[in-house]
């Protein structure tokens, strides 16, 4: 394939876009997993702020 890139050091073959994209842009998670992680992060931020307010 024209888009494939072969890493000579490891002999791996993968699309050239992997070298060009930032690692954060490439994910092997499905939509449900990403959504669950975002919800957990939001709850942690919300309760973290509330706990900081009560401690102060």
N, C-alpha and C positions, 0 to 999 in steps of 0.2 A: 504494500500500500504506500502511496506517495506520502501520506501524513505520518507514517510510522517513523520512529526514531530508534536507533539501536545504540544503547550505551555500551561502548567498547570495553569499558572496565569490568562491567558485570555481565555483559552479554544479554542484557534485558532489552525487550522490544516493547515500546509503548508510544502513544500519540505524542507528537512534538508539543502540543498545547500544554502538557504537564510541565514542561520546562519553562514555559512562558507565564503560566498562571501562578499567582501567589498560593501558597499552601492552604490558606484560609478559604480560598474559593473552591477547592476540591474537597468534596465530602462523599463518603460512602454510606451515609445515614439516610434513612427514609424520612418523609415529611413528619410522620408521627413522632419519631425519635427527636427530631429537631424541635418540634413544638413542645414536647414534654420537657426538654432541657431548658427552653426559653421560659416556660411557666415556672419551673423550679427556681431559676435565676431570679425571676420577678418576685416570687414569694420571699426568697432569701433577702433581696434588697428591701422589700417592704417591711418585713419583720426586723431586719437589721437596723433600719432607720427608727422604728418604734422602740426597739431596745435601747438604742443610743439616747433617744429623747427621755426615756424613763430613768436612765442612769445619771443623766446630767442634772 
